[in-house]
Amino acid sequence: MFAGSHKTSQDLLYPKVEEANIDFEEVDEALRTNIFNVMLGRRSQRKFDETKPVEDSKMEMIFAAADTAPTAGGFQGFEIFNVKRDEIKIKLVEAANKQPYVNAPVVLVFCMNPERVRMNFPQDILKKFSLQDATLAAAYAQLAAHALGLSSIWIGMIDEIKVMNALETKYTPSSILCIGYPRKILQPKSKRSLIGLIHEI
Ligand SMILES: Cc1cc2nc3c(=O)[nH]c(=O)nc-3n(C[C@H](O)[C@H](O)[C@H](O)COP(=O)(O)O)c2cc1C
């Protein structure tokens, strides 16, 4: 990823030496992985290419990205379940108001773990912290997935108890992130104008 970061006198901006062999692949990757391009190009996807599994190396990068998210006190009050078994995926479809695309090539369930947040605050605050920790981790994972040429859908419409039963866990889920290769690349949706969004006071 960082190939070419080795500076030589040839790389100096001025005096400029015309580069005959431009590595377009490297330029493409730099453009695709620039954080602003990743954010601007992401679009929710509910149709995945079932014939194209997600490589383990990409999953590792997605998990590493989630692991970098800021968390309350740095305590990382969240857990990630990487659901591999089909029978659990089917239960998660049911737990997500029967949304069929939850049965995706990759299904990650982000859960809250307030017990990890060892801060001297009331329980409801620790719960709130762990909800934010899990949400941020999922958002980082979603952006990382897009940067890696994958698509995703965030599932918030879940029955917490049904998800917990499906996972056989005591941890409360915050969201499910379904990931896979897209069947068709979709253009990003238009968003609110910044004028209406930002309230300068
Ligand atoms: C908190 C939250 C909950 C969501 N829940 C669902 C869901 O249950 N099912 C679904 O299909 N999409 C869900 N989405 C995805 C949104 O519908 C999608 O992000 C939105 O339409 C904007 O489209 P975009 O992501 O392409 O910009 C959810 C997104 C968020 C952030």
The ligand as an SDF file (V2000), in Angstrom:
LIG
                    3D

 31 33  0  0  0  0  0  0  0  0999 V2000
  -28.6610    3.9410   12.2270 C   0  0  0  0  0  0  0  0  0  0  0  0
  -28.9130    3.3370   10.8660 C   0  0  0  0  0  0  0  0  0  0  0  0
  -29.8350    2.3270   10.7470 C   0  0  0  0  0  0  0  0  0  0  0  0
  -30.0470    1.7340    9.5090 C   0  0  0  0  0  0  0  0  0  0  0  0
  -30.8610    0.6450    9.4250 N   0  0  0  0  0  0  0  0  0  0  0  0
  -31.0670    0.0630    8.2280 C   0  0  0  0  0  0  0  0  0  0  0  0
  -31.8490   -1.1210    8.1450 C   0  0  0  0  0  0  0  0  0  0  0  0
  -32.2980   -1.6990    9.1340 O   0  0  0  0  0  0  0  0  0  0  0  0
  -32.0610   -1.6500    6.9190 N   0  0  0  0  0  0  0  0  0  0  0  0
  -31.5400   -1.0970    5.7790 C   0  0  0  0  0  0  0  0  0  0  0  0
  -31.7780   -1.6140    4.6940 O   0  0  0  0  0  0  0  0  0  0  0  0
  -30.7560    0.0110    5.8340 N   0  0  0  0  0  0  0  0  0  0  0  0
  -30.5050    0.5970    7.0300 C   0  0  0  0  0  0  0  0  0  0  0  0
  -29.6450    1.6650    7.1160 N   0  0  0  0  0  0  0  0  0  0  0  0
  -29.0010    2.1940    5.8980 C   0  0  0  0  0  0  0  0  0  0  0  0
  -29.6620    3.4910    5.4470 C   0  0  0  0  0  0  0  0  0  0  0  0
  -30.9350    3.2300    4.8870 O   0  0  0  0  0  0  0  0  0  0  0  0
  -28.7530    4.2230    4.4510 C   0  0  0  0  0  0  0  0  0  0  0  0
  -27.5130    4.5070    5.0710 O   0  0  0  0  0  0  0  0  0  0  0  0
  -29.4010    5.4960    3.9930 C   0  0  0  0  0  0  0  0  0  0  0  0
  -30.5040    5.2240    3.1560 O   0  0  0  0  0  0  0  0  0  0  0  0
  -28.4440    6.4240    3.2680 C   0  0  0  0  0  0  0  0  0  0  0  0
  -27.9170    5.7890    2.1150 O   0  0  0  0  0  0  0  0  0  0  0  0
  -26.3490    5.7030    1.8980 P   0  0  0  0  0  0  0  0  0  0  0  0
  -25.7860    4.8860    3.0260 O   0  0  0  0  0  0  0  0  0  0  0  0
  -26.1940    5.0510    0.5600 O   0  0  0  0  0  0  0  0  0  0  0  0
  -25.8290    7.1010    1.9250 O   0  0  0  0  0  0  0  0  0  0  0  0
  -29.3860    2.2260    8.3550 C   0  0  0  0  0  0  0  0  0  0  0  0
  -28.4290    3.2330    8.4990 C   0  0  0  0  0  0  0  0  0  0  0  0
  -28.1710    3.7570    9.7460 C   0  0  0  0  0  0  0  0  0  0  0  0
  -27.0700    4.7820    9.8860 C   0  0  0  0  0  0  0  0  0  0  0  0
  1  2  1  0
  2  3  1  0
  2 30  2  0
  3  4  2  0
  4  5  1  0
  4 28  1  0
  5  6  2  0
  6  7  1  0
  6 13  1  0
  7  8  2  0
  7  9  1  0
  9 10  1  0
 10 11  2  0
 10 12  1  0
 12 13  2  0
 13 14  1  0
 14 15  1  0
 14 28  1  0
 15 16  1  0
 16 17  1  0
 16 18  1  0
 18 19  1  0
 18 20  1  0
 20 21  1  0
 20 22  1  0
 22 23  1  0
 23 24  1  0
 24 25  2  0
 24 26  1  0
 24 27  1  0
 28 29  2  0
 29 30  1  0
 30 31  1  0
M  END
$$$$
